Amino acid sequence: MTPTVGVLIGYLIVIAALAIWSRRETHSMSGYFIAGKKLPGWVVAFSANATGESGWLLLGLTGMGYAVGVQAYWVLLGEIIGLTLSWVLISRKLKQLGDETDSITVPDVLAAKFDDKWNLIRGIAVIIILIMVTTYVTGQMSAAGKAFDSFTDLSYRQGVVVGAVIIIAYTFVGGYKAVSYTDVVQGVLMLLGLIAVPAAAIYAAGGIDGVFASLRQQDPALTNMFAPTANGLSGWVAIISFAAIGLPFLGVPQMLIRYMSAKDDLAVRRARIMSLVIMFLFLGGAITAGVAGRALFPGLEDPEAIFPTIATNLFPALIAGLLLVVVLSAIMSTVDSLLLLSSSAIVRDTMQKIFGSPRSDKQLSNYGKIVTILIGVIGIVFAIPNPKFLFWFILFAWAGLGAAFGPPILGLLHCRRITRQGIAAGMAGGFLTAMAWDLFFKEAAHGLYEAVPGFIVGLGLTWGVSYLTWREPAN
């Protein structure tokens, strides 16, 4: 047995133990999908960050740092701003509304205040979640395949299957509680890895001065955050797009559900600062690893292979095995949440709420476990062909979810005169705009990230349609 395999087996034993420990919470829908709303603040903080940052953090974002140098730090700035706004504008109000309306899912919250007898809000929400989660899970499964291919003797396709089986198994057994507590373990491992890898890369490159000297020799633009502005409008659009990656934090359901799962308001408040500090370290470490890696290993055919390249070249086999676990942790911490998100959309929102299933809470939670497996299998099927450009593939799904749910959630929490029609229009409009922009308009708009027009249209429709359809309630 190689050291890498030994470390991986040890990690899987810990994950399995957490899943078995969490199993008793999975016999109800509230327990399986949201851990009974009992999570302490420190778990919410780690879970929110580990879920928000996925395989794209350690493969995609490090690859971006490798490709564009210090310009990637615009992503750090944008994500910190987006996450701060999410905690300030959404977290506490959403927790309060979720508790008042006994909500388990984000569509629950969106529909709770309205007499939506045709289930328009839930129907639109479920369609969007299933489309985007399938895309998102495919990207994460692909990241797992890349990780195993880089660190072990497994092929890409074998890595996809092995990674998926691991994630599906503990999510099936332990539900949301297992997902949240494994997020803590995974988040700590990610944090350690994102401190160790960039530090080792900088040291090997001769310190900060050595890194910058190498980058300037390759391309001076790699050392200048404002280098894109030399290209005029297209350069400024590129900077805005990098920063706008943080915008979907205001709406992605896998993040919003973290706020709803907290034990109480105090837990939410305690989680905020911890979450922001962790996020800063995550993003700074990932980008710095890519930037320093460019100085050490110029000319890589695949920039997204820089993290595994540093790990296998600068660390002994045992530590390289731990770093494989770090990459898998980033992937698992997002996929498990996405599986539960799609499962809850089918079982809670579709079967129970839209079609009025008479089955018991325990029976429906068991159906949720089956759906978890099915969604995971679909992700495997789509990931096998190995989608290219993992960074942008995942960001496409990230934008679609954020543009669909961010504007309606902001309207619902901060405006009294939001209507059912406004919520539905905002969701559909934000989602469709983000998708259409990526497919038809992005190239002509200098590559402006689709989350920006998606959010703008979503906000405009949420407020505009609500204004047109608002009626004062009868006394």
Secondary structure, 3 states (H helix, E strand, C coil): CCHHHHHHHHHHHHHHHHHHHHHHHHHCHHHHHHHHHCECHHHHHHHHHHHHCCHHHHHHHHHHHHHHHHHHHHHHHHHHHHHHHHHHHHHHHHHHHHHHCCCCCHHHHHHHCCCCCCCHHHHHHHHHHHHHHHHHHHHHHHHHHHHHHHHCCCCHHHHHHHHHHHHHHHHHHHHHHHHHHHHHHHHHHHHHHHHHHHHHHHHHCCHHHHHHHHHHHHCHHHHCCCHHHHHCHHHHHHHHHHHHHHHHHHCCHHHHHHHHCECCHHHHHHHHHHHHHHHHHHHHHHHHHHHHHHHHCCCCCCHHHHHHHHHHHHCCHHHHHHHHHHHHHHHHHHHHHHHHHHHHHHHHHHHHHHCCCCCCHHHHHHHHHHHHHHHHHHHHHHHCCCCCCHHHHHHHHHHHHHHHHHHHHHHHHHCCCCCHHHHHHHHHHHHHHHHHHHHHHCCCCCCCCCHHHHHHHHHHHHHHHHHHHCCCCCC
